[in-house]
Amino acid sequence: MKFFIDSADIAAIREIKAMGMCDGVTTNPSLMAKEGRTDTDAVLKEICTIVQGPVSGEVTALEAAGMISEGKRIARIDDHMVVKVPTTYEGLKAMAALAAEGISVNATLVFSVNQALLVAKTGADYVSPFVGRLDDVGEDGMALIGDIVEVYDNYDYETEIIVASVRHPMHVVDSALLGAHIATIPPSVIPKLVAHPLTDKGLAAFMADWKKLQGKQNG
Ligand code: G3P
């Protein structure tokens, strides 16, 4: 299973990459705005240099023609760039055109099986269903992932599923159990994946016993 980091925070990406937990990065206009840097192409280039894996940068045009020219510009930033395109009617046109030119596409803002099916037919490399936002409105985000896994398996689609809008460790567990190819995880969730009270308790006991032993040696 691949872990992408859902962030444009250079320091966080660098730290998580060094731990071996960052196979790629996904950004969006909101994540870019959070970092406050207006030189967004330079940010994406810096991220590509650190990650050396797929890095998604999102188009902001709403019409297909604009998305296509913006997507081509984003793809030129670095060989690792993936063009993130919203899954609208216009977006599908742009996805198909960009994919036909060999540009890697990540279809974003996916909330239904039909959207994911259409995305696969465009030849996009990645589909990003947003599980947290579905949970927010009382729908079952992870059930959507299970359905997309099944449909893609039925037809051997090669589009990889990126579980997005991940909010907590159970989203990562469920993604792995369902066989999703990738989870894109906010930096704040990574420490939560390793934390366990029994690990802390066990370590504290080991350290206390070790200290006692040292005391005996010295005494
Ligand atoms: O990967 C998509 C993600 O950035 C959206 O997350 O938490 O804003 O729904 P969230």
Residues whose N, C-alpha, C, O or C-beta is under 5 A from the ligand:
A	BS01	G3P	D6 G132 R133 A164 S165
